[in-house]
Amino acid sequence: MLHTVNKSPFERNALDSCLAHAKKGSAVLLIEDGVYAALKGTAPAKKLEQTMKTVPVYALQADIEARGMTGRVVDGIKMVDYGGFVDLAAEHPAVQSWL
């Protein structure tokens, strides 16, 4: 399953809910304000670092750039463009959006 998170972890608990359900074989994609979870040195970033031991984490490059976060993202998070977003959705049998 592909899990997408589009809400800031500083405003909602969507990321925590997502990570509680993400299992080996699934993937997490941060989009829109969800990319704030990838900001180095934050509590959400530490949760993502733990998650990345078993589940790949991706972030939409355009959203990272739009929020001025280039170069400030946790190491190991894979950047994807819109085509990569489509590829991830096609690779996984289901997509769960965490709101």
C-alpha positions as CSV (number, residue, x, y, z in Angstrom):
1,M,0.0,0.0,0.0
2,L,1.1,3.5,-0.7
3,H,0.4,5.9,2.2
4,T,0.2,9.6,1.4
5,V,0.4,12.3,4.0
6,N,-0.6,15.9,3.0
7,K,-1.0,17.6,6.4
8,S,1.7,19.2,8.5
9,P,2.7,17.0,11.5
10,F,2.8,20.2,13.6
11,E,-1.0,20.7,13.0
12,R,-2.5,17.3,12.7
13,N,-1.8,13.7,13.7
14,A,-2.1,12.2,10.2
15,L,1.6,11.3,10.1
16,D,1.4,9.4,13.4
17,S,-1.7,7.5,12.2
18,C,0.1,6.7,8.9
19,L,3.2,5.4,10.5
20,A,1.2,3.2,12.9
21,H,-0.3,1.5,9.9
22,A,2.7,1.4,7.4
23,K,4.0,-2.1,7.2
24,K,6.9,-3.7,5.4
25,G,6.1,-3.8,1.7
26,S,4.3,-0.5,1.8
27,A,5.7,3.0,1.1
28,V,5.0,6.5,2.6
29,L,4.8,9.6,0.3
30,L,4.9,13.1,1.8
31,I,3.0,15.7,-0.2
32,E,1.8,19.3,0.2
33,D,2.3,20.4,3.9
34,G,3.1,16.8,4.8
35,V,6.7,17.4,3.6
36,Y,7.3,19.4,6.8
37,A,7.7,16.0,8.5
38,A,10.9,15.6,6.6
39,L,12.6,18.7,8.1
40,K,15.9,17.7,9.7
41,G,16.1,18.0,13.5
42,T,12.4,17.8,14.2
43,A,10.5,15.2,16.2
44,P,8.6,14.0,13.1
45,A,11.9,13.6,11.3
46,K,13.1,11.2,14.0
47,K,9.9,9.2,13.5
48,L,10.6,9.0,9.8
49,E,14.2,7.9,10.4
50,Q,12.8,5.0,12.4
51,T,10.2,4.2,9.8
52,M,12.8,4.2,7.0
53,K,14.5,1.1,8.6
54,T,11.6,-1.0,7.2
55,V,9.4,1.2,4.9
56,P,10.7,3.6,2.2
57,V,9.8,7.2,2.6
58,Y,9.4,9.6,-0.4
59,A,8.7,13.3,-0.7
60,L,7.3,15.3,-3.6
61,Q,10.3,17.4,-4.8
62,A,8.0,20.3,-6.0
63,D,6.5,20.6,-2.5
64,I,9.9,20.6,-0.8
65,E,11.1,23.3,-3.2
66,A,7.9,25.4,-2.8
67,R,8.4,25.4,1.0
68,G,12.1,26.4,0.8
69,M,13.2,23.1,2.3
70,T,15.8,22.1,-0.3
71,G,18.9,20.8,1.4
72,R,17.1,20.6,4.8
73,V,15.5,17.2,4.4
74,V,16.3,14.0,6.4
75,D,18.9,11.9,4.7
76,G,17.4,8.8,3.1
77,I,14.1,10.3,2.0
78,K,13.8,9.8,-1.7
79,M,12.6,12.8,-3.8
80,V,10.1,12.1,-6.6
81,D,8.5,14.3,-9.2
82,Y,4.9,14.1,-10.3
83,G,5.8,11.2,-12.7
84,G,7.4,9.4,-9.7
85,F,4.2,10.0,-7.7
86,V,2.2,8.3,-10.5
87,D,4.8,5.4,-10.6
88,L,4.4,4.8,-6.9
89,A,0.6,4.8,-7.1
90,A,0.9,2.3,-10.0
91,E,3.4,0.0,-8.1
92,H,1.1,-0.4,-5.1
93,P,-2.2,-2.2,-5.1
94,A,-3.9,0.5,-3.0
95,V,-3.4,4.1,-1.9
96,Q,-4.4,5.4,1.5
97,S,-4.5,9.1,2.0
98,W,-4.1,10.3,5.6
99,L,-5.9,13.6,6.1
